[in-house]
Amino acid sequence: MSAAPTAAPAILRVDPRTDPLWAALAAGPHGGLFTSPPWIGAVCATYGFEPVAAVAVDDAGVPRAGLAWVDVDDLRGRRRLALPFCDRADPLVGDAAAWAAVSGDALAGDLPFTLRCLDGSPAADDPRLTRTGEAAWHRTPLAGPLDDLHARFRSQTRRNIATAGRSGVEVVVDDGLDAVHAYHDLHVALRKHKYRLLAQPRGFLDAIWGAFAPLDGIRTTLALVDGRPVAGAVHLVWQDTVYYKFGASEAASLPLRPNDAVHWAALRWAHGRGLAHLDWGLSDLDQPGLVGYKRKWATEERRILTLNAGGPPHGRRDDTERLLRTLTDLFTDDAVPDAVTARAGAALYGLFC
């Protein structure tokens, strides 16, 4: 007698910010920072998104797989993103069958769908999705003695750490909101003067701090020269991993190697806390300097894939794209005060997802 067919899992629609089924998945082996409830909550609170997740549950009601997304309808068109303002938001699935179970609604065809995930994800082999982009991803394991971790860095990195120490760079690792605000000033200036881009609003970092501080999950590391911040980074903790999410520095101070001092201090802090990895996040392949810098610290490298079904957003217009580029150029001009540039970022950044 043949075995009875396995029943298809039930698929539930839930709010990933608050639902315990999603929270259980996000805390499991396939979860990460960008699919965690506090991160999704901070993004949605800042930009007014309403997220939804499909969760597959077994006969006992235990969650087995999930996928979260938001539908966006703004000046740049109508689209579905899993998820916006994330380095990656890997589906919480273990195999192709689980991916097929939870992806049906997201890929129903009513809106173009975009997902970023690590290579090796079951989503990457889905014929419904086309690969439209690729970026680098790096990670540093933190196991073992701190001296061994230091010895694994490239020799140039070790020299840069020593240079910062000799140059009088002071580093603080801070859990407070004032440090986040000090970092944001550096962030606005770097994106404006180096990349001619607007920065995420300070309110976004405030929301992130508000979501992660109660979990003891955020640290801002600042490099000080004569008491003034010249470089900084914001790290977030989810499960056993610390994530390097934001980083910025002042160009004039780079000979003092403040960035290396910041990253070494953050690594020491994470190692002392007993975390397993430092995730260096996404690096665009057209920024070889950034990719090379992270390689000096990391021993693991993979690719983050951008996958799409349905093409560009519905209703996207070339004149709107040109207008946004023109406004960005205007507000990042050197003649514009940084405070005005920051206000422009607060007004416009939500469109860049």
N, C-alpha and C positions, 0 to 999 in steps of 0.2 A: 504494500500500500504506500502510495507517495505521501510525503509530508505535506501537512497543510501549509498554504502560502502564508508568509509573514505579513501581518497587518501593517498597513502604511501608518506612519506616526501621525498623530494629530498635530495640526499646525495652528498655533494661537497667535493672534496679534496683540502685542503688549507695548507699553511705554518703557523703553530701555533706561530711562532716568530713574524709575521708581519700582519697576516690577521685580519681585524676588526671583522669578525664573531666570530673567536676564542676568540679574546680579550673580546668581549661582554659576551661570555659564562664564560670565566675565571674570570670575575668580578661579576658573578652571584652567586646564592646560592650554587651551586655545585662546584665552583672553589676553588682552594687552591694554596699555594705557588708553589708546584711542577708542576702544570699545567699552571702557569702564564707565559706570554710571556717573561718577563725578566729572569726568571729562566731557561726556555728552551733555550733561546738565549745564556745564559752564559755557560751552559753545552755543547751546540753544538759548540760554538766558541772555547772552550777549547779542545774538543776531536774530532772535525771534523765530527760530525754527521750531517745528513740531515733529519730533522723531517718532518713528514706528519701527518695531522689530517683529520678525516672524520667528517663532520659537517652536521647534519640534519636541514634543513630549511623548514618552512611552506610555504603556498601559497603566503604569503606576503613577503617572503624572510627573515623572522626573524629566527635567530638560536635557535634551541630547545634542541639540544643534541650534544655531541662531544666526540671523543676519539682520542688521539694523541699517536704516537709511532715513533721509529726509527728502521731501519734495520741495523744490525751490521754484518760485515764480517771481521774477523781478525784471529789471530793465534788460538783463542779459539773457532772458528767455526762460522757458520752463524745462526743468531737468530733475533727475533723481540721482542723489549722491549718497554713496556709502563709504564714508561719511564726509561732510564738509570740514575744512580746516584741520585735516589729519595728515600726518606723514603716511599713514596707511591704516586701514581698518579691516584687517583680515576677518573673513567670515569665521564664526565660531563653529567650525565643522572639522570632523576627523577624516572624512573620506568623500568620494564623489557622490555616493548615495545620500549622505547627509546634506551636501551642498544642493543636490537636486531637490531635496525635500523642502528646503527653506527659501530657495531662490525664485520659486515660481511667481509669486506676487510682484517681486521687485523687477523681474524681467518680463512682465506681462505685455509689454509693448506699448503701453499708453504714454510713457515718457522715456526719453533716452536715459540710459543708466550707466553710471561710471563708478568703478571700484578700484582702489589701490590696495595691493596685497603683496606679501613676500612671494618670490618664486617658490614653487613647490606646493602652493595652495591648490586644493582641488578646483577652485574657480579658474585657475590659469589654463586648465585643459578643457574648459567648457566651450564647445564650438559656437555657442550663441554669442560669445564675447570675442572682441578683436583687441589685440594688444596695440595700444596707441602711444605708449611711453614707457620709459625705463629710467630708474635712478639707482644710485648706490645706497647700500645700507651696511652699517658697521656695528660691531658689538665687542665689548671687552669683558671676558670672564674675570671675576674677582676672587676666585678661590685661591687658597694658598697664602703664604706669608706676604706681607706688604713689600718686603725687600725683593721677593721674586717677581712680583708684579712690576716694580720699578725696573728691574733688570730686563724684563721683556720688551720695554719700550725701545725704540730706535735710539741710537747714540745721540743724534741731534736733539731729540726730545729731552733726554736727560741733561744735555748741556744747556738747553733753554730753561729748564727748571732751575738749574744752578745759577744761570745768569739773572733770572728774576730775583732770586734770593740775594745775590750780591748787589743788585741795583736798588735794594731797599723797597721792593714791592711788598706791601702788606696785603694779606688776604683774609677776608672774613666770610664765614658761612653762616647765613642769617635765615631765621624762619619767619621774620616779620614782614608786614606790608610795606613799611618804609623802604626796605631794601628792594622790594619789587619795583617801587616807584623810581628809585635811583637807577635801577637797571633799565627801566623803560625809557628814560632820557637818553641813555646810550643807544638803545635800540632804534629810536626815532632818528637820531643823528646818523647812525651807520647806514640804515636803509636809504635815507635821503641822500647823503653826500657820496656814498660809494656806489649804490645800486640805482639811484634815482627812482626809488619805490616808496610808496606810503607804508606806514607801519600799522600793525594791529592796534586798536585803541587801548588806552590804559585800562578802560573798563573791562576789557577781555582778561587782562592779567589780574585785575581785582577779582573777577569771577572765578578764575582758576585758583587764586589764593583762597577765596572763600570756600571752594569745594574741597581743596586738598589739605588746608591747614588743620581742620579738625581731625584729619587722619594722620597727622604728623607726616604728610607726604609731599611737602614742598620745601626746597631750600634755594635761596639766592646766594650765589657766590660772587663777591665783588673784590677786584684788585684795586688797591688804593695806592696812590703816589702822593705823598704829602697830605694825606687825609682825603684826597679827592678820587672818586671812582673813575678809572680809566678803562676798565674791562669788566665784564660780568657774564653770568650765565644763570639760567633758571632750570633747575632739575626737579622732576616729579617722580614720585615713587608709586608703583603699582605692583602688588604682590612682591616677588623677590627681585625686581629689576628697578633700577633708577634710570630715568630717561632724560637725556640732554635735549631740552625742548627749544630754548632760546639762548642765543649767544651774541654778544656785541662787544666792540672795543673801539677805542679812540686811536685813529691812525698815527698821530704824533707820538704816542707812547709805545708803539709796537717794538722798537729796538730794546725796550726793557723786558720784553717777553711776558707781558701780563697775562695773556691768554693761557700760556703754558702753566703759569702759577695757579690760575683759576681752575683749570682742569685737573691738575694734580691734587689740589685741595679737595675738589669734589670727589675724586676717586678715593682719597684717603678717608673722607667722611663716609662714603658708601661702603668701603671695606670695613671700617670700624663698626658700622651698623649691621654687618653680616649679610649684606645683599649679595646676590649671586652674579649679576651682570650689570654693566652700564651699556645702555642702548644709545648709540650716537645719532639715530634718526636718519632722515632722508638727506641725500646730497645729490644735486643735479649733476649729470655727467658733463654738462657744458661748463662746470666750474671745477676744472681739474685741480686747482690749488686747494679747494676745500676737501675734495676726495683724498688728495695726497696727505693733507694735514691729519685727517681722521685715521688714515692708515698707519700713521706714526704711533697711534695709541691703541688701535684695535688689532685683534688677531683673527676676527671673523669678518668676512665680507660676502654679501649676497646682493641680490637685486630686488628692488621694489618695482612691481609692474603696474602700469595703469591699463585697465581693461574697460572696454566700452561696448555697449549694445545700443543700437539706434541712432548713432551719429551725434551731431552737435545738438545743442538745446533747441527746442521748438521756438521759433520766433526770434532767434538771435539775429541782430542786424549789424551790418558793417559800420553804419554811421554811429551807432551806440558804442561799438568797440573803439572807433577813432576818437570819439568824444572822451571816453574814459582815459585813453592814452594821453590826450591833450591836457586834460585836467591833472593827471599825474605829473606830467612834465612841468606844468605851471606851478603846482604846489611843492615840488621838490627842487625848484630853482634855488640856487644859493642866496639869491636876494630875498627870499621869503623867510621870515623868522621860523625857527624850529617849532615854536609854540603853535603857529598857524598850520604848519605841516602836520603836526600831531592832530589838530582839530579836523583837518581834511581827511586824515586816516580814519578818525572816528566816524566821520560822515559817510565815507565811501568804501571802507574796507570790506564790508559785508557783501559787496557785489563781486569780489574777486574769489569766488569759490566755484 
